[in-house]
Amino acid sequence: MSEQTPVKLDDLEDALLFVDAGSGFDTAAWVCRETGAVLWHGGDSDDFGPLPADIDDAERYVAVPGKRESGLGKPLALEFARTQLPACYE
């Protein structure tokens, strides 16, 4: 594979929000490892171009996880409070 181009932070943030906003819908996003481009999938929407046939190739594309897949949210916040701020945990 050729030299990789980093993904733009704004594009990655938008992709994370897009994936999380699609709870209950068929939304997904991927980052191309080679170009840094974000590819979008929005269920039945025609707003996005067709996905490449090899979108499931982990060598080329990284699926953008939702916050539930990343382990973020209330359980992480509570664990942080329990371990780092025990006096404030209750």
N, C-alpha and C positions, 0 to 999 in steps of 0.2 A: 504494500500500500504506500502511496506517496505521502509527502509531508501533510500533517493535519493542520487545519485551520480552526482556531478556537471559536466556540459559539459566543455570540454577544450576550452579555448578562441580561439586557433588557428582553431579548428574544427568549432566553431560558425562563425568566420570570413570567413572561406572558404564557409560555407553554405550560408551566406549572399551574398557573391560575386557570387556564383553559381546561386542563385535565381534571382539576378539582371541581370546576364549575359544572362539569358534565355528569355529576353524580346521578345515576339512574339513566343516563343516556350513553350512547356509543361514541365517546370522545376519546381521542388518543393523540399523542404527539411523539415524535422521534427526533433525535439530533443525528445528523450525518457526521460521522467521525472524520471524514475526509474534508468536507467543505465547511462544517460548522452550521450549516443551514438547518432550520427547524421545519419539519414536515408535519402537517396537521391532518387529522381525520375527524370529521364531525358528523358521524352517523349518516343520515340520508341527505345531508346538505350538499349542494353543488357548489358551495362557496370555495371549496378547496380543490386543488388539482388532484389528478389520480396519483395514488401512491406507487412507488417503484415495485416491481414484481418481487424484488429481493428484500423488502422491508423487514423481514424476519431474520435477516443475516446479521447476527450480533457483531460480526467483524466490521460491518459498515455502518450500522445504525444502533443507537441506544434509545430504548423506550424511556420516555419521561414518566417517572412514577408519580402517582397521586400521593397526597399527604398520608393516607392510610397505609400505603405500601412502604412509606419511608419511616414509619414508626413515630411520626410527629403527632402532636395534639395533646389532649388533656393527660393521658397516662405519662407522657414524657415530662410534662410540666410538673405533675405531682411527684414523680420520681426525683426530679431535680430539687424540688422544695424539700422533700423528705431527707435527701442526702446532704444538701448544701445549706438549707435554712431550717433545721429541725425545730427550732423554737417557733417558727411561723407555720409549720406544717398543718397543725390542727386548724 
